[in-house]
Amino acid sequence: MLYPIAIDTGDKEHAYGVTFPDLPGCFSAGDTLDEALLNAKDAAEFYLEDLAEHGKLPPKAGDLSTWQKDPEYLGWAWAVVDIDVEPFLGKSIKINATLPTLYLKKIDDLVKVHPEYKNRSHFLQIAATHEFEKLAG
């Protein structure tokens, strides 16, 4: 997932500061921009690990252009950090689910023409994620 980050550009006396608007309280820093970006990825992964330990899902990444308009971050530089959230969802477990035949056919037909869905299970995972986000929003 591509999480937007707000970057407080440093100067000769101050490090670069990085904050994740979608991950409240998650921040990092570095003496150089490259170091700050590497440290940001580590900080986000640590943050998501803590959420998982408390039974919470990784928050959805917000829209970069929306965050750039937020008055709290006016004047900050922006980037995105790619974080693989799969490890923070837990181990996959095979289940037996019952669905009407027509649902299964429609899901399978959709998976065939949309490569972003790896298979039926992946489609159901994405659908569940959308529902969780809707309820949390």
Secondary structure as GFF3:
##gff-version 3
##sequence-region A 1 137
A	DSSP	beta_strand	2	8	.	.	.	ID=ss1
A	DSSP	beta_strand	16	19	.	.	.	ID=ss2
A	DSSP	beta_strand	27	30	.	.	.	ID=ss3
A	DSSP	alpha_helix	33	53	.	.	.	ID=ss4
A	DSSP	alpha_helix	64	68	.	.	.	ID=ss5
A	DSSP	three_ten_helix	71	73	.	.	.	ID=ss6
A	DSSP	beta_strand	77	82	.	.	.	ID=ss7
A	DSSP	three_ten_helix	86	88	.	.	.	ID=ss8
A	DSSP	alpha_helix	101	113	.	.	.	ID=ss9
A	DSSP	alpha_helix	120	136	.	.	.	ID=ss10
###
